[in-house]
Amino acid sequence: MKRITIAGLILLVVLAVAAPVVTGSLTRSSWGQMTDEFNRGAASAAVLENLEYDRGYLSTEVLSKLTLDAPELEEPVDVFLRSRIAHGLTSARIETRLDEGRHQAALSFFDQDKPVLISHAHWNGDFESNLMVPGVDRQKEGMTFRWAPLDADFAVSDSGESASIHSSWAGLEVTQGANFLRLGQVSVAEDMSRLVGEVWTGEVAFSVAELSANLAGSGRFSVEDATLLARTVEEGDGRLKNQMDIGVAAVEANGQSFSDIQMRFVAENFDIEATNQVLLAANRLNGISRDASAAEQAAQHLELFSSMMDAVRTLMAHGLAVGIPTMVVNAPGGAAELEFHFAHPELDAAGRAAMGSIFQHSTGGLSLKVPASMLEQLPVAFQQRLFQLYQQGVLLEKDGIFLLNVDLEGMTLNVNGQPIPVPPLI
């Protein structure tokens, strides 16, 4: 019995000594995989590069560079991050902060507490992170800046096949004289599981209690109680369904007000594998290098766009339906209503081979009703454009309501009774 006890103690000691080494080795491998996965998912919009990886027995220091290269940025932005990884028995604790030597100006904006990302990576592949950004209250030269503390949780499990994001933020407020910008009570909840490749199922919920501003030259606008709920599920037989509901309690802009805005978008009967091919093609299209010459970019863009259109034709050939069964916008002058639907039948092998245009076998329709009294509240330029459409017969008027009815059948659009050929989209 004593021998067993001593042997057990020796084994525990060996495990305790060896565990940080094993954890460090697993963490190094997982860190590389995480970096590769991030770069694949972000395409060229963001690139993560590990500049230094100094591995020790109980801990590791990593210096990384995150390059943001989104199209809306005039030039790439580099963010340098320092991570300290503590090797535990069955997991690693990772503390990531902005590199102080390179981001002194940004860090000086905060008081004693600085933004930090605390993560835990486990042997089984699970990964949890918590981002904490401290609150800021600054007053300088007549300007007040208030940023509420931000706390966000991220988790990846099932070897990267499941992911979740949960965050609730009180928002921010910037004021200077009569000018102000307010963002209040932002909530995000996302729970997703990978179905195949780039296709995920799950639910996303997003809400903003207030977004308002009064800016010189732009006037005042406000949005109250905006919500979005999206759900993607597998219908069976290799098909997907997505439903998204958007609601806004009130919108005010340039003295005009709208209320109780509701919209539902539905996409159903999407072939899963074909959807994955479209998403992969779209990712490749977004990943065109900005370092290439204009001619090279144009050639890549043409080739990838052609590839994506082939994927879209394949997707539609498997049959699908999308639509907006409900969209209502209320205003003092009345309520505007919109309905839209579009469908493509599933084709057999011969039909898919002969398919030239994505609209060749499509059907659809659109119905729009807008009270004339509501149009009077819109900007003058918009009113003039609508009047031109009315003169051209695109819009009809009946009993004080402007009407637009569009039907799609094959390669022909019927707009308020007027047939219009659809240009082939090859």
VOGU-3710 file (C-alpha; in Angstrom, 3 decimals, decimal comma):
1> mkritiagli> 0,000/0,000/0,000  2,830/2,371/0,868  4,551/1,547/-2,414  1,373/2,430/-4,313  1,055/5,681/-2,345  4,679/6,632/-2,984  4,347/5,695/-6,660  1,219/7,816/-6,888  2,957/10,776/-5,282  5,897/10,428/-7,656
11> llvvlavaap> 3,498/10,322/-10,602  1,741/13,472/-9,381  5,068/15,250/-8,992  6,127/14,204/-12,491  2,807/15,372/-13,907  3,034/18,678/-12,031  6,550/19,259/-13,360  5,768/18,116/-16,893  2,339/19,799/-17,214  3,646/23,330/-17,878
21> vvtgsltrss> 5,962/21,918/-20,558  3,100/20,050/-22,232  0,772/23,044/-21,878  3,418/25,331/-23,346  3,894/23,009/-26,312  0,149/22,701/-26,911  -0,281/26,450/-26,547  2,432/27,113/-29,135  0,669/24,818/-31,592  -2,773/26,267/-30,800
31> wgqmtdefnr> -1,442/29,820/-31,103  -0,227/29,148/-34,616  -3,515/27,493/-35,568  -5,472/30,397/-34,091  -3,377/32,894/-36,065  -3,921/30,972/-39,314  -7,665/30,647/-38,664  -7,971/34,360/-37,906  -6,163/35,331/-41,109  -8,311/32,981/-43,196
41> gaasaavlen> -11,527/34,363/-41,710  -10,540/38,010/-41,994  -9,190/37,665/-45,560  -7,021/40,718/-46,263  -9,063/43,141/-44,119  -6,991/42,182/-41,063  -3,745/40,233/-40,839  -2,276/38,930/-37,587  1,495/38,339/-37,520  3,545/36,999/-34,604
51> leydrgylst> 6,767/39,005/-34,451  8,252/37,416/-31,320  7,460/34,191/-29,437  9,644/33,834/-26,343  8,650/30,560/-24,708  9,702/29,772/-21,164  8,975/26,989/-18,688  6,066/28,583/-16,814  5,207/31,404/-19,190  5,599/32,760/-22,711
61> evlskltlda> 5,821/36,320/-24,043  4,413/37,084/-27,506  4,593/40,272/-29,558  2,026/40,383/-32,369  1,126/42,872/-35,051  -2,458/43,256/-36,218  -2,660/45,067/-39,561  -6,052/46,544/-40,446  -6,386/47,077/-44,187  -10,113/47,603/-44,793
71> peleepvdvf> -11,155/49,414/-48,019  -12,547/52,369/-46,043  -9,123/53,060/-44,526  -6,865/55,434/-46,432  -3,842/53,342/-45,495  -3,188/50,210/-43,403  -3,207/50,623/-39,606  -0,837/48,570/-37,433  -1,821/47,592/-33,885  0,911/45,988/-31,754
81> lrsriahglt> -0,155/43,575/-29,010  1,799/41,996/-26,165  0,540/38,746/-24,708  1,769/36,962/-21,588  0,864/33,272/-21,525  0,954/31,462/-18,169  1,295/27,668/-18,511  -1,106/25,881/-16,163  -1,728/22,198/-15,506  -4,537/21,759/-18,032
91> sarietrlde> -4,899/25,203/-19,553  -3,079/28,417/-20,379  -4,032/31,902/-19,218  -3,339/34,624/-21,805  -3,264/38,313/-20,928  -3,139/40,594/-23,977  -2,616/44,363/-23,904  -1,650/47,122/-26,299  2,122/47,411/-26,547  3,036/50,364/-24,303
101> grhqaalsff> 6,091/51,353/-26,319  4,127/51,817/-29,540  0,721/52,981/-28,280  1,536/55,477/-25,542  -0,862/58,112/-26,894  -3,820/55,713/-27,005  -3,095/54,269/-23,550  -2,671/57,719/-21,980  -6,334/58,318/-22,784  -7,213/55,941/-19,932
111> dqdkpvlish> -6,493/56,435/-16,251  -4,740/53,741/-14,216  -6,716/50,828/-15,669  -5,972/49,961/-19,294  -7,840/47,763/-21,816  -7,036/44,083/-21,407  -8,080/40,816/-22,989  -7,957/37,817/-20,639  -8,192/34,415/-22,321  -8,057/30,791/-21,229
121> ahwngdfesn> -7,022/28,070/-23,673  -7,702/24,476/-22,619  -6,154/21,185/-23,675  -9,456/20,072/-25,284  -9,426/23,059/-27,654  -11,963/25,207/-25,805  -11,140/28,895/-25,623  -12,744/31,689/-23,576  -11,910/35,395/-23,606  -13,083/38,434/-21,727
131> lmvpgvdrqk> -12,403/41,928/-23,057  -12,451/44,731/-20,494  -12,194/48,373/-21,564  -12,343/50,752/-18,574  -14,599/53,774/-18,507  -13,368/57,241/-19,454  -14,654/60,649/-18,333  -12,735/63,543/-19,897  -13,376/67,266/-20,119  -11,074/69,473/-22,154
141> egmtfrwapl> -11,484/72,778/-23,966  -15,255/72,750/-23,740  -15,586/69,118/-24,849  -16,889/66,310/-22,655  -16,181/62,684/-23,493  -17,754/59,861/-21,487  -17,169/56,206/-22,318  -18,901/53,609/-20,168  -16,929/50,494/-19,143  -17,165/47,771/-21,767
151> dadfavsdsg> -17,240/44,089/-20,886  -17,472/41,448/-23,620  -17,207/37,650/-23,475  -16,070/35,455/-26,362  -15,934/31,655/-26,405  -14,894/28,971/-28,878  -15,559/25,292/-28,210  -15,880/21,923/-29,947  -12,477/22,390/-31,619  -13,549/25,661/-33,167
161> esasihsswa> -16,930/24,402/-34,391  -18,978/26,488/-31,909  -18,594/30,150/-31,001  -20,397/32,764/-28,945  -20,190/36,496/-28,230  -22,031/38,247/-25,401  -21,680/41,902/-24,488  -23,673/44,671/-22,841  -22,386/48,242/-22,967  -23,946/51,391/-21,508
171> glevtqganf> -22,489/53,416/-24,396  -20,792/56,777/-24,834  -21,532/60,497/-24,959  -19,556/63,314/-26,609  -20,691/66,926/-26,201  -19,274/70,279/-27,225  -21,578/73,250/-26,909  -24,820/72,470/-28,735  -23,219/69,571/-30,593  -23,490/66,064/-29,180
181> lrlgqvsvae> -23,288/62,374/-30,022  -24,901/59,725/-27,821  -24,932/55,955/-28,041  -26,845/54,215/-25,287  -27,189/50,634/-24,069  -25,788/48,400/-26,772  -26,358/44,667/-26,383  -24,953/41,818/-28,487  -25,614/38,089/-28,123  -24,452/35,557/-30,689
191> dmsrlvgevw> -24,379/31,758/-30,415  -23,306/29,923/-33,565  -22,222/26,444/-34,640  -20,387/25,583/-37,831  -22,483/23,419/-40,119  -19,958/23,011/-42,934  -17,100/25,186/-44,189  -18,223/28,830/-44,028  -21,859/27,997/-43,194  -22,937/28,526/-39,589
201> tgevafsvae> -26,274/28,057/-37,853  -27,493/29,745/-34,689  -28,919/33,009/-33,467  -27,775/36,623/-33,327  -29,507/39,329/-31,272  -28,490/42,991/-31,365  -30,108/46,036/-29,816  -29,396/49,757/-29,323  -31,556/51,799/-26,976  -30,442/55,190/-28,331
211> lsanlagsgr> -28,359/56,672/-31,122  -28,690/60,427/-31,375  -26,628/63,357/-32,566  -26,777/67,068/-33,218  -23,859/68,028/-35,445  -23,096/71,352/-37,109  -23,889/71,147/-40,804  -25,688/67,805/-40,502  -28,608/68,673/-38,268  -30,156/66,496/-35,619
221> fsvedatlla> -31,144/62,870/-35,870  -32,088/60,127/-33,440  -32,892/56,423/-33,408  -34,683/54,784/-30,494  -34,926/51,127/-29,528  -33,449/49,482/-32,610  -33,390/45,674/-32,537  -32,225/42,903/-34,829  -32,843/39,186/-34,366  -31,486/36,719/-36,923
231> rtveegdgrl> -31,757/32,947/-36,829  -30,267/30,393/-39,219  -31,356/26,751/-38,984  -30,912/23,558/-40,962  -34,251/22,591/-42,469  -33,253/19,049/-43,370  -32,459/17,431/-46,709  -29,336/19,586/-46,957  -31,220/22,900/-46,832  -30,940/26,139/-44,845
241> knqmdigvaa> -33,440/28,728/-43,649  -32,658/32,209/-42,345  -35,082/34,684/-40,815  -34,163/38,199/-39,745  -36,456/40,616/-37,901  -35,604/44,309/-37,625  -37,516/46,803/-35,526  -37,082/50,494/-34,716  -39,353/52,301/-32,289  -38,706/55,803/-33,642
251> veangqsfsd> -36,476/57,686/-36,089  -36,162/61,465/-36,342  -34,106/63,298/-38,971  -34,250/66,852/-40,340  -37,429/67,544/-38,422  -39,227/64,499/-39,843  -40,275/61,596/-37,657  -41,038/57,940/-38,362  -42,184/55,325/-35,874  -42,803/51,619/-35,388
261> iqmrfvaenf> -40,625/50,453/-38,283  -40,864/46,694/-38,754  -39,218/44,459/-41,334  -38,914/40,706/-41,724  -36,519/39,094/-44,205  -36,726/35,379/-45,003  -34,350/33,222/-47,047  -35,224/29,532/-47,275  -34,548/26,313/-49,155  -30,859/27,211/-49,670
271> dieatnqvll> -28,673/24,252/-50,586  -25,993/24,014/-47,882  -23,036/22,959/-50,033  -23,848/25,489/-52,769  -24,192/28,227/-50,136  -20,766/27,297/-48,797  -19,258/27,645/-52,280  -20,761/31,142/-52,661  -19,350/32,224/-49,308  -15,913/30,833/-50,166
281> aanrlngisr> -15,969/32,675/-53,500  -17,018/35,904/-51,776  -14,150/35,556/-49,287  -11,666/35,112/-52,115  -13,093/38,156/-53,881  -12,677/40,253/-50,723  -9,118/38,965/-50,299  -7,612/40,615/-53,377  -4,256/42,073/-52,380  -4,017/45,851/-52,396
291> dasaaeqaaq> -0,258/45,520/-52,950  -0,790/44,186/-56,473  -0,729/46,527/-59,452  -3,999/47,954/-60,796  -3,841/45,621/-63,807  -3,214/42,590/-61,572  -6,051/43,578/-59,259  -8,408/43,995/-62,224  -7,450/40,569/-63,603  -7,894/38,923/-60,182
301> hlelfssmmd> -11,188/40,712/-59,672  -12,538/39,559/-63,053  -11,474/35,957/-62,469  -12,835/35,795/-58,906  -16,063/37,577/-59,841  -16,628/35,034/-62,616  -15,996/32,246/-60,099  -18,488/33,772/-57,666  -21,164/34,123/-60,370  -20,686/30,443/-61,238
311> avrtlmahgl> -21,232/29,617/-57,564  -24,356/31,822/-57,456  -25,790/30,088/-60,554  -25,143/26,714/-58,930  -26,862/27,876/-55,751  -29,928/29,119/-57,626  -30,075/26,002/-59,775  -30,624/24,005/-56,585  -33,724/26,118/-55,883  -34,281/28,874/-53,307
321> avgiptmvvn> -36,697/31,544/-52,129  -36,093/34,942/-50,517  -38,458/37,701/-49,550  -39,609/40,521/-47,337  -43,115/39,446/-46,334  -43,484/42,454/-44,037  -42,077/45,973/-44,027  -44,026/48,841/-42,483  -42,930/52,414/-41,742  -45,339/54,680/-39,838
331> apggaaelef> -45,272/58,485/-40,017  -47,702/61,326/-39,213  -48,743/61,297/-42,891  -49,636/57,600/-42,889  -47,926/54,230/-43,256  -45,719/52,956/-46,077  -45,878/49,227/-46,819  -43,541/47,004/-48,822  -43,721/43,342/-49,798  -41,146/41,455/-51,861
341> hfahpeldaa> -40,591/37,867/-52,932  -38,196/36,076/-55,268  -37,884/32,381/-56,060  -35,971/30,065/-58,345  -37,017/26,451/-58,964  -34,682/23,499/-58,602  -33,370/22,356/-61,963  -32,374/18,896/-63,095  -28,877/18,170/-64,399  -29,789/19,134/-67,966
351> graamgsifq> -31,392/22,383/-66,804  -28,323/23,291/-64,768  -26,012/22,673/-67,712  -28,147/24,888/-69,987  -28,603/27,671/-67,412  -27,229/30,952/-68,770  -28,743/33,750/-66,696  -29,559/33,570/-63,001  -32,953/35,112/-63,853  -33,807/32,663/-66,648
361> hstgglslkv> -36,277/30,624/-64,590  -36,905/33,109/-61,756  -40,208/34,471/-60,511  -40,802/37,325/-58,119  -42,768/40,382/-57,216  -42,698/43,672/-55,365  -45,550/45,773/-53,996  -45,059/49,288/-52,587  -47,682/51,616/-51,128  -46,757/55,114/-49,940
371> pasmleqlpv> -49,279/57,816/-48,939  -48,767/61,092/-50,821  -48,981/62,945/-47,501  -46,006/60,928/-46,276  -43,926/61,743/-49,354  -44,381/65,435/-48,642  -42,233/65,015/-45,532  -39,256/63,689/-47,503  -36,367/65,877/-48,736  -37,125/67,965/-51,825
381> afqqrlfqly> -34,547/66,169/-53,978  -36,163/62,827/-53,143  -39,632/64,217/-53,899  -38,415/65,427/-57,297  -37,010/62,004/-58,135  -40,289/60,332/-57,184  -42,202/62,846/-59,311  -40,013/61,888/-62,280  -40,846/58,215/-61,699  -44,516/59,183/-61,536
391> qqgvllekdg> -44,243/61,008/-64,866  -42,540/57,954/-66,400  -45,344/55,691/-65,214  -43,158/53,759/-62,816  -45,241/55,082/-59,906  -49,048/55,228/-60,033  -51,348/57,316/-57,860  -54,757/56,221/-56,601  -56,838/57,850/-53,857  -53,847/59,751/-52,478
401> ifllnvdleg> -51,571/56,681/-52,406  -48,577/56,102/-54,676  -48,365/52,517/-55,903  -45,630/50,395/-57,439  -46,277/46,818/-58,532  -43,523/44,764/-60,134  -43,688/41,155/-61,319  -40,764/39,057/-62,574  -41,355/36,096/-64,831  -38,302/34,575/-66,486
411> mtlnvngqpi> -36,463/37,333/-68,302  -39,267/39,923/-68,209  -40,166/42,530/-65,604  -43,709/43,867/-65,562  -43,752/47,320/-63,923  -47,302/48,560/-63,391  -48,339/46,748/-66,553  -45,331/47,793/-68,629  -43,084/44,872/-69,738  -39,331/45,499/-69,455
421> pvppli> -36,751/42,908/-70,625  -34,182/41,911/-68,029  -30,553/42,169/-69,264  -28,907/38,732/-69,150  -26,569/38,366/-66,185  -24,033/35,725/-67,173
//
